[in-house]
Amino acid sequence: MRRHGVATGTGMRSMASMLAALLSACQVGPTYHAPPLPTGAEAPLVPLDSAAESATTPPDAWWHLYDDARLDALVQEALQANQTLAAADANLAAARAVVSAVHANRYPSTAITAGGIYGRDATTDEILELGGHAPVNTWLFEDVIESAYEIDLFGRVHRSIEAANARSDAVAAARDSVRVVVAADTARSFAAICALGEQIDVARRSVDVVAQQARIAERRHEAGANSVFDVTRAQALEAQVSAAVPTLEGQRRAALFELTAVLGRTPAAAPHELEDCKTPPRLSVAIPVGDGAALIRRRPDVRQAERQLAVATAEIGVATADLYPSIRLVGLYGGAASEISQLDTSIGRTWGIGPSVSWSFPNMAGPRARVRQAKATQAAALASFDGVVLTALKEVEQSLSLYGAALANAQALSDARDRIHKAFAIATAEFGAGSVSNLDLLTTEQSLVALDAAVAAADAALIQDQIAVFKALGGGWRAASAGVAAAGLTHGLFDGLL
């Protein structure tokens, strides 16, 4: 008996496997395969500046490279409280609910009907008339349970599930793109606050320098050593340099409120303590950028485009299945009678089982048009995928180019600033000895103020360009997206992604 049971179980499993294989073979529409990448997409990025960049793969939480506890805390808060990200999470929950609903089509649908109606029934009246009786008003009671199951012979249900799963994956990728933006915007705003703090500090020191020179010009004029023109010119420079401070302070407040919004706070809860920051975060290592293959696997927008292509491919199968009959197995059981007491007796009992076939034939113009539409949509999705890949590569190369230029600019300005400080010290000493004119001293002073401001502005631009590189590299979404693997993203282009 035991051997017979094992054999029977094995036979049932074999029959189920054969049935599944048969149904799979009947599925219409193309089977999805990940598209090939544009030629050269997986090649290394352009030659890197070894002094500023490395070919190692960047970490997902790239902001940790700045080793700034305040930045780490701000990014963590933003990823938990940002409202745009909350909306993206809600969209993902909605997409997953749709997946559950579509999966339910794999199983029989059941409906229960119970009720009573008083009046005339056309069928009953016809029977009475055939027997020579006049139609009468009567009660009709029923309690029926009906079940229907679609035999997915041509894969309509299967392709619908494929499309829903891929669409949910695309929404998840869109949510991850929002996470990338939120992390980058948080770092941008924080860096802007600190960089503007540095610029304000530099501007105030410059005001002190030119104010001191203006006082010296006033004292020399009182001693008869120079003219009113020299005094007025020195005072004008002081006013000019002082005018930069309010503008910078306004920009810092604007950056503070921008950060406040990213954090999901109201302006009343702005983190004003950050206004004490006067040094923008700095990298302690060269920027790790990886290669083209790693970039494509990491960018959520590339993954989103690939999943949208999978949706479009599955939709071809759904549209093609509409060209063929829809077959359902229907069964019902219950009672229908003119008296409630008869519902559970042989008089009122009703039941039935059998197939139901529906087919829009011979006019197939509508279904065929939908197939053509689905194929055109797939072609557009494929072109869009290639475009997203090329855009991702372009953005990284552009950000690296701008960062390299900003790095060289900052270094050159820093060297010039060091030299002008030496020149100003020399000019000040020689002016006291009478070997340098007041105009030469003033010109050197103006250059010193301008270069100090330019270096501070270059530092601000440099950190923004660094963050732009990290944003283009597409990091910042994996840590809180462990559910992506469960959602079925580790296939096709993205094998081994997580």
ZIDA-V531145 format. One record per residue. OMEGA is omega in whole degrees, 0 to 359 (none if undefined). BURIAL is # if it has 24 or more other ideal C-beta (glycine too) atoms within 12 Angstrom, else .. D_CENTER is the distance of its C-alpha to the mean C-alpha in Angstrom with 2 decimals. Layout:
BEGIN
OMEGA_BURIAL_D_CENTER / OMEGA_BURIAL_D_CENTER
END
This chain:
BEGIN
181_._59.11 / 180_._56.36 / 180_._56.26 / 179_._56.32 / 179_._53.39 / 181_._51.37 / 180_._52.25 / 179_._51.36 / 179_._47.95 / 179_._47.32 / 179_._48.48 / 179_._46.18 / 179_._43.19 / 179_._44.30 / 179_._44.70 / 179_._41.23 / 180_._39.80 / 179_._41.87 / 179_._40.74 / 179_._37.06 / 180_._37.71 / 179_._39.64 / 179_._36.95 / 180_._34.35 / 181_._36.72 / 182_#_37.00 / 181_#_33.28 / 181_#_32.86 / 183_#_30.10 / 172_#_28.51 / 187_._27.20 / 171_#_23.72 / 180_._23.55 / 183_#_20.72 / 173_#_21.36 / 180_._22.99 / 174_#_21.17 / 182_._22.61 / 177_._25.71 / 185_._25.28 / 183_#_21.52 / 180_._22.21 / 175_._24.85 / 177_._24.87 / 182_#_23.46 / 180_._26.12 / 186_._28.87 / 172_#_27.66 / 186_._29.61 / 180_._30.78 / 184_._31.53 / 186_#_27.95 / 176_#_25.72 / 183_._26.01 / 178_._25.03 / 181_._24.01 / 181_._20.57 / 176_#_18.56 / 179_._17.89 / 179_#_14.50 / 188_#_15.60 / 182_#_16.75 / 177_#_17.83 / 180_#_20.67 / 179_#_22.27 / 177_#_23.39 / 181_._25.40 / 184_#_25.04 / 180_._25.19 / 179_#_24.24 / 179_#_20.97 / 181_._20.19 / 181_._21.05 / 179_#_19.06 / 178_#_15.74 / 179_#_16.63 / 181_#_17.50 / 181_#_14.40 / 179_#_12.21 / 190_._14.77 / 184_._15.62 / 185_#_12.97 / 176_._13.32 / 178_#_10.07 / 177_#_8.55 / 177_._11.73 / 178_._11.23 / 177_#_7.97 / 179_#_10.26 / 177_._13.02 / 179_#_11.51 / 177_#_11.06 / 178_._14.64 / 180_._15.87 / 179_#_14.74 / 175_#_16.47 / 177_._19.44 / 178_#_19.78 / 179_#_19.93 / 180_._22.72 / 181_._24.51 / 178_#_24.52 / 180_._25.73 / 179_._28.61 / 176_#_30.04 / 188_._31.25 / 180_._33.79 / 173_._36.71 / 185_._36.37 / 178_._39.14 / 177_._40.64 / 179_._43.62 / 177_._45.83 / 180_._48.67 / 178_._50.76 / 182_._54.04 / 177_._55.05 / 180_._58.49 / 180_._59.76 / 177_._60.71 / 185_._59.05 / 182_._59.78 / 179_._60.30 / 179_#_62.65 / 181_._64.56 / 179_._65.06 / 179_._66.46 / 180_._68.81 / 177_._70.04 / 178_._70.80 / 179_._72.92 / 180_._74.74 / 178_._73.09 / 176_._71.68 / 180_._67.96 / 171_._67.27 / 184_._64.53 / 174_._63.09 / 173_._60.29 / 180_#_57.72 / 176_#_55.82 / 168_#_53.12 / 188_#_50.83 / 170_#_48.90 / 183_._46.02 / 180_#_44.33 / 180_._41.91 / 180_#_40.23 / 179_#_38.37 / 175_#_36.83 / 189_#_37.98 / 187_#_34.98 / 184_#_37.33 / 170_#_35.17 / 180_#_31.73 / 180_#_30.36 / 181_#_29.16 / 180_#_27.94 / 177_#_25.89 / 178_#_24.52 / 176_#_23.35 / 181_#_21.81 / 181_#_19.89 / 178_#_18.75 / 181_#_17.65 / 179_#_15.68 / 176_#_14.11 / 177_#_13.12 / 179_#_11.67 / 177_#_9.60 / 177_#_8.35 / 178_#_7.77 / 177_#_5.77 / 177_#_3.61 / 180_#_4.06 / 175_#_3.95 / 177_#_1.81 / 179_#_3.36 / 178_#_5.82 / 181_#_6.48 / 181_#_7.23 / 179_#_9.15 / 181_#_11.05 / 180_#_11.96 / 177_#_13.01 / 179_#_15.04 / 178_#_16.73 / 184_#_17.37 / 178_#_19.04 / 179_#_21.02 / 179_#_22.15 / 179_#_23.16 / 182_#_25.21 / 180_#_26.98 / 177_#_27.56 / 173_#_28.99 / 177_#_31.10 / 180_#_32.47 / 178_#_33.16 / 179_#_34.94 / 178_#_36.97 / 180_#_37.95 / 180_#_38.86 / 176_#_41.03 / 178_#_42.78 / 176_#_43.41 / 179_#_44.87 / 181_._47.17 / 183_#_48.30 / 177_#_49.12 / 178_#_50.66 / 179_._52.91 / 177_#_53.96 / 178_#_54.64 / 178_._56.90 / 179_#_58.68 / 179_#_59.25 / 180_._60.68 / 179_._63.03 / 178_._64.18 / 178_._64.90 / 179_._66.89 / 178_._68.82 / 184_._69.44 / 178_._67.42 / 189_#_65.01 / 174_._64.58 / 178_._62.80 / 180_._60.57 / 179_#_59.31 / 181_#_58.62 / 180_._56.82 / 178_#_54.69 / 179_#_53.65 / 177_#_52.85 / 178_._50.75 / 178_#_48.66 / 179_#_48.20 / 180_._47.03 / 181_._44.65 / 179_#_43.00 / 183_#_42.90 / 181_._41.10 / 186_#_37.93 / 180_#_37.49 / 179_._36.65 / 179_._34.05 / 178_#_32.31 / 176_._32.59 / 178_._31.03 / 179_#_28.05 / 177_#_27.69 / 178_#_27.79 / 178_._25.13 / 179_#_22.83 / 181_#_23.80 / 174_#_22.83 / 177_#_19.48 / 180_#_18.86 / 179_#_20.38 / 179_#_17.92 / 180_#_14.88 / 181_#_16.89 / 180_._17.35 / 171_._21.04 / 180_._23.62 / 180_._25.54 / 181_._28.47 / 180_._26.61 / 180_#_25.49 / 185_#_25.96 / 180_._29.06 / 180_._30.14 / 179_#_27.73 / 175_#_30.04 / 182_._32.39 / 181_#_30.10 / 179_#_31.79 / 179_#_30.34 / 179_#_26.78 / 183_#_25.23 / 177_._26.41 / 176_#_25.52 / 180_._28.29 / 174_._27.39 / 181_._26.43 / 176_#_22.75 / 186_#_21.86 / 180_#_20.03 / 180_#_20.86 / 184_#_21.32 / 181_#_19.73 / 179_#_19.59 / 180_#_17.79 / 182_#_15.25 / 179_#_14.55 / 187_#_14.28 / 187_#_11.93 / 179_#_9.28 / 181_#_6.35 / 175_#_6.80 / 178_#_10.38 / 179_#_10.12 / 179_#_8.58 / 179_#_11.51 / 179_#_13.89 / 177_#_13.34 / 174_#_13.88 / 177_#_16.99 / 176_#_18.09 / 182_#_17.89 / 179_#_19.99 / 179_#_22.43 / 180_#_23.01 / 175_#_23.61 / 178_#_26.45 / 178_#_28.09 / 181_#_27.81 / 181_#_29.39 / 180_#_32.01 / 179_#_33.05 / 176_#_34.07 / 186_#_36.83 / 181_#_38.53 / 172_._40.21 / 186_#_38.40 / 179_#_40.54 / 174_#_40.61 / 188_._43.01 / 175_#_44.24 / 178_._46.50 / 178_#_48.00 / 178_._50.52 / 182_#_52.14 / 176_#_54.97 / 184_#_56.14 / 179_#_59.48 / 177_#_61.41 / 183_._62.03 / 183_._59.62 / 182_._62.13 / 186_._61.96 / 183_#_58.19 / 177_._58.66 / 180_._61.83 / 180_._62.53 / 185_._63.35 / 185_._59.88 / 178_._57.78 / 178_#_55.36 / 178_._53.15 / 177_._51.82 / 179_._49.61 / 181_._48.71 / 174_._46.24 / 183_._44.64 / 174_._43.72 / 185_._41.95 / 176_._41.61 / 186_._41.20 / 6_._44.05 / 182_._45.46 / 183_._43.29 / 184_._40.11 / 181_._38.97 / 178_._36.07 / 180_#_34.59 / 177_._35.14 / 178_._33.37 / 176_#_30.32 / 178_#_30.44 / 178_._30.57 / 180_._27.65 / 179_#_25.55 / 177_._26.63 / 178_._25.78 / 177_#_22.27 / 179_#_21.95 / 177_._23.32 / 179_._20.81 / 178_#_17.89 / 178_#_19.60 / 178_._20.05 / 178_#_16.44 / 178_#_15.51 / 179_#_18.13 / 179_._16.96 / 178_#_13.38 / 180_#_15.20 / 178_#_17.66 / 179_#_15.27 / 179_#_13.60 / 180_#_17.20 / 183_._18.34 / 179_#_15.92 / 181_#_17.01 / 179_#_20.60 / 182_._20.57 / 177_#_19.19 / 179_#_21.77 / 180_#_24.46 / 179_._23.89 / 178_#_23.80 / 178_#_27.01 / 179_._28.65 / 179_#_27.76 / 179_#_29.16 / 179_._32.33 / 180_._32.67 / 180_#_32.41 / 180_._34.97 / 179_._37.36 / 178_#_37.18 / 177_._37.80 / 179_._40.86 / 179_._42.09 / 180_#_41.73 / 181_._43.79 / 182_._46.46 / 176_#_46.66 / 176_#_47.13 / 180_._50.02 / 180_#_51.35 / 178_#_51.24 / 179_._53.11 / 182_._55.71 / 179_#_56.01 / 180_#_56.49 / 183_._59.24 / 176_._60.96 / 177_#_60.79 / 180_._62.69 / 178_._65.23 / 182_._65.55 / 179_._64.43 / 182_._61.15 / 177_._61.06 / 179_#_59.15 / 178_._57.12 / 179_._56.08 / 181_#_55.02 / 179_#_53.04 / 178_._51.32 / 179_#_50.35 / 178_#_49.14 / 178_#_46.91 / 179_#_45.45 / 180_#_44.82 / 182_#_42.96 / 181_#_40.88 / 175_#_39.99 / 179_#_39.11 / 181_#_36.70 / 179_#_35.32 / 178_#_34.69 / 178_#_32.84 / 178_#_30.71 / 176_#_30.13 / 179_#_28.98 / 179_#_26.46 / 183_#_25.19 / 181_#_25.16 / 177_#_22.87 / 178_#_20.39 / 175_#_20.61 / 181_#_20.16 / 177_#_16.89 / 177_#_15.79 / 181_#_16.74 / 178_#_14.75 / 179_#_11.54 / 179_#_12.50 / 170_#_13.25 / 179_#_9.70 / 173_#_10.93 / 184_#_10.34 / 190_#_8.49 / 189_#_11.51 / 183_#_14.02 / 182_#_12.81 / 180_#_11.56 / 180_._15.09 / 181_._15.01 / 180_#_13.02 / 179_._16.41 / 181_._18.13 / 174_#_15.96 / 183_#_17.44 / 185_#_15.01 / 177_._17.75 / 177_._19.47 / 181_#_19.92 / 194_#_18.12 / 174_#_16.63 / 178_._19.95 / 183_._20.20 / 188_#_16.60 / none_._16.70
END
